[in-house]
Amino acid sequence: MTEKELRLTKGIHNLVRDNLTWEESWELLSEVVESKEWIDYWEMEKLCAEYFSK
């Protein structure tokens, strides 16, 4: 995994757990939306976070 991929993965984890500020969220999303793979990853991460938070 490249450094950029690792940084985006950590950012996604923080995003779905509401650990980012508004500005950090938009910055991360602007990078993630460039890649279908990252969008799919984010969607699955969000679903898992919602499922296990219940």
C-alpha positions in Angstrom: 0.0 0.0 0.0 1.4 3.4 -0.9 1.7 6.2 1.5 -1.2 8.0 -0.2 -3.4 5.0 0.0 -2.5 4.5 3.7 -3.3 8.1 4.5 -6.7 8.0 2.6 -7.6 4.7 4.4 -6.9 6.2 7.8 -8.8 9.3 6.8 -11.8 7.2 5.7 -11.7 5.4 9.1 -11.7 8.7 10.9 -14.4 10.2 8.6 -17.0 7.4 9.2 -16.3 7.5 13.0 -16.9 11.3 13.0 -13.3 12.1 14.1 -12.6 14.8 11.5 -13.5 18.4 11.4 -15.8 19.8 8.6 -12.8 21.1 6.7 -10.8 17.8 7.1 -13.8 15.9 5.8 -14.1 18.0 2.7 -10.4 17.8 2.0 -10.5 14.0 2.3 -13.6 13.6 0.2 -12.1 15.8 -2.6 -9.3 13.2 -2.9 -11.5 10.1 -2.5 -14.1 11.0 -5.1 -11.3 10.8 -7.8 -11.3 7.0 -7.4 -14.3 4.6 -7.7 -12.3 2.1 -5.6 -12.1 4.6 -2.7 -15.8 5.4 -2.9 -16.6 1.7 -2.7 -14.3 1.3 0.2 -15.8 4.3 2.0 -19.4 3.1 1.4 -18.5 -0.4 2.9 -16.7 1.2 5.8 -19.7 3.4 6.6 -22.1 0.4 6.4 -19.9 -1.6 8.8 -19.7 1.4 11.2 -23.4 1.8 11.2 -24.1 -1.9 11.6 -21.7 -2.4 14.5 -22.8 0.8 16.4 -26.2 -0.6 17.1 
